[in-house]
């Protein structure tokens, strides 16, 4: 774990991120990684003098296996888990649509694809957990949690995908990333290939929406931070 901005700490692997937003001896966790990463969160919290009981809630950008993975472990340890209201069925396992990209849809002839798959297989991505219950939030809501994150509904990757704004930082989830999971590492913002998205056209609409956010740091679900405004992010991602 390392600090990417004042009070914001990044965890995960070389191919995915989740974050701890610490404030006043308490924390908000943004995303829940893969199914084997609960111990990673516990040890990361200890590095900054916190315990799981200091986490007010885990807020999830979307309910794919690399973003909601250890949420059941978190709930078993008394933590609240929250998703956008349009993501509730995915989180509960009652969603009837296409859940996520399948390995057979990926370009398996590319070495970068295998690098991505192997990194997340080690973290338990094959186990896609579903929750027995989950709390929900709505677009525009300012959550009463450390960092006072504001919800920005950014559908397209999934119906209930949400981004969060805390202070001058935008957490973009998988709406915009900084890593091409099928190709070379990126140094500029990037919209994932269409195969990753439930509705590629809505993803691009959501990126345009994020361009209006007032921030100067973007923390994505995949890849390194982008230092710049969401407008610059959107211009780079959409070309």
PEDA-V324121 format. One record per residue. N is the residue number from 1. RES is the residue in one small letter. NEAR is the number of other C-alpha atoms within 10 Angstrom. Layout:
n & res & near
N & RES & NEAR
N & RES & NEAR
//
This chain:
n & res & near
1 & x & 18
2 & x & 13
3 & x & 14
4 & x & 14
5 & x & 13
6 & x & 9
7 & x & 14
8 & x & 19
9 & x & 19
10 & x & 21
11 & x & 19
12 & x & 21
13 & x & 19
14 & x & 14
15 & x & 19
16 & x & 25
17 & x & 23
18 & x & 28
19 & x & 27
20 & x & 25
21 & x & 23
22 & x & 22
23 & x & 15
24 & x & 9
25 & x & 12
26 & x & 19
27 & x & 26
28 & x & 22
29 & x & 22
30 & x & 27
31 & x & 28
32 & x & 32
33 & x & 31
34 & x & 30
35 & x & 25
36 & x & 17
37 & x & 21
38 & x & 19
39 & x & 11
40 & x & 14
41 & x & 23
42 & x & 14
43 & x & 15
44 & x & 19
45 & x & 20
46 & x & 12
47 & x & 12
48 & x & 15
49 & x & 10
50 & x & 17
51 & x & 17
52 & x & 19
53 & x & 12
54 & x & 16
55 & x & 23
56 & x & 18
57 & x & 25
58 & x & 24
59 & x & 29
60 & x & 28
61 & x & 32
62 & x & 29
63 & x & 29
64 & x & 24
65 & x & 24
66 & x & 28
67 & x & 26
68 & x & 29
69 & x & 27
70 & x & 24
71 & x & 31
72 & x & 20
73 & x & 17
74 & x & 20
75 & x & 17
76 & x & 9
77 & x & 11
78 & x & 14
79 & x & 18
80 & x & 17
81 & x & 25
82 & x & 23
83 & x & 26
84 & x & 26
85 & x & 18
86 & x & 20
87 & x & 24
88 & x & 23
89 & x & 17
90 & x & 22
91 & x & 28
92 & x & 15
93 & x & 15
94 & x & 10
95 & x & 12
96 & x & 8
97 & x & 8
98 & x & 10
99 & x & 15
100 & x & 15
101 & x & 14
102 & x & 10
103 & x & 11
104 & x & 7
105 & x & 9
106 & x & 17
107 & x & 13
108 & x & 13
109 & x & 9
110 & x & 11
111 & x & 13
112 & x & 17
113 & x & 17
114 & x & 17
115 & x & 16
116 & x & 18
117 & x & 19
118 & x & 14
119 & x & 15
120 & x & 23
121 & x & 16
122 & x & 14
123 & x & 18
124 & x & 19
125 & x & 22
126 & x & 15
127 & x & 15
128 & x & 18
129 & x & 22
130 & x & 19
131 & x & 16
132 & x & 10
133 & x & 14
134 & x & 19
135 & x & 14
136 & x & 15
137 & x & 19
138 & x & 17
139 & x & 17
140 & x & 12
141 & x & 14
142 & x & 17
143 & x & 16
144 & x & 11
145 & x & 20
146 & x & 20
147 & x & 20
148 & x & 17
149 & x & 24
150 & x & 21
151 & x & 22
152 & x & 25
153 & x & 24
154 & x & 28
155 & x & 26
156 & x & 23
157 & x & 29
158 & x & 27
159 & x & 21
160 & x & 23
161 & x & 27
162 & x & 32
163 & x & 30
164 & x & 27
165 & x & 22
166 & x & 16
167 & x & 14
168 & x & 12
169 & x & 22
170 & x & 25
171 & x & 25
172 & x & 24
173 & x & 27
174 & x & 27
175 & x & 30
176 & x & 30
177 & x & 27
178 & x & 25
179 & x & 24
180 & x & 21
181 & x & 22
182 & x & 20
183 & x & 14
184 & x & 10
185 & x & 13
186 & x & 14
187 & x & 13
188 & x & 17
189 & x & 26
190 & x & 22
191 & x & 24
192 & x & 22
193 & x & 12
194 & x & 13
195 & x & 14
196 & x & 18
197 & x & 23
198 & x & 19
199 & x & 15
200 & x & 20
201 & x & 13
202 & x & 18
203 & x & 25
204 & x & 21
205 & x & 14
206 & x & 23
207 & x & 24
208 & x & 19
209 & x & 16
210 & x & 25
211 & x & 16
212 & x & 12
213 & x & 16
214 & x & 15
215 & x & 19
216 & x & 17
217 & x & 21
218 & x & 25
219 & x & 27
220 & x & 25
221 & x & 28
222 & x & 23
223 & x & 24
224 & x & 23
225 & x & 20
226 & x & 20
227 & x & 15
228 & x & 13
229 & x & 21
230 & x & 27
231 & x & 19
232 & x & 15
233 & x & 26
234 & x & 22
235 & x & 15
236 & x & 13
237 & x & 20
238 & x & 13
239 & x & 9
//
